[in-house]
Amino acid sequence: MNSFSLGGPDSKYNQTGANPAGFLAGLWHGLIVPLTFFASLFVDGIRIYESTNNGWQYDLGFLIGISSSIGGGGSRV
């Protein structure tokens, strides 16, 4: 698996001297969360959330991405 695409202990953000994951990485990880979750069931070392991140900026990107890929929860009557 590409170390840029997925969160986990082997991601590029855990390499020595690497910057923590930011907004765009959070957005990407949120968008691909359904695929990442499925892959994490079968492959050790894949996580849906990157723990080496820069805080609220990553969280905001992840929240926007996961809302876009899974749905915002709004309903129409």
N, C-alpha and C positions, 0 to 999 in steps of 0.2 A: 504494500500500500504506500501511496505517496505520503511522506511525512508532513507535507504542507496541508494536505486536505483534511486530515483527521486529528482529533485531539488524543492525548495519551502520553505515556512515558517515553515513547520514541519520536515524538513530534519535534519539529525543528525548533520550537520554542524552548525545549529543554536542553538544547545543545549549549556548550560553554560559550559565553559571550553573546548569545542571541538576545534580541529584544523580546519582551513579553508580547503575547498576542494582544492585538488592539481591536478597534471597532470593526474593520473589514474582516478580520479573521473570525470575530464573533458572529458577524452577519453570515459568513459562509458556513460556519459550524451550525448555526441555527437553520439555515436553508436545507442542509443535507442531513438533519437530525433523523428523519425516518430511515434513511439508508445506513447511517452510522449506527443507530440502535440495532438494526438487524445484523449488521456485521459484527457488532460487539458481542452478540450472543454466541458467535462461533470462533472469533479470533481474540486471543488474549492481547492486551495492550492497546485496544481501541476504546476510547471513551467518547461520550457525546459532548463533554464540556472540557475545555482546556483549562487546567488548573494554573498554568503559568501564564497569567494574563495581567493586564494593566488596570484592572478594577472595573469601575462603572462604565467605562467606554466599551470594553469587551461585553459586559453584561447587557448594555443597551443594544449593541449589534446582535447579540445572541437572541435577545427578546424579540427584536424586529424580524430576524430571520426565522425563528421558530413560529412566530405568528403568521408569517407569510406562507410557510410550508405546511403547517398543520391547520391553521385557521385561527381567526381572532376570537371566536367564541360568540360573536353576535348572531342573533337569529332574526328572521323576518316572519311575521305572522301573516 
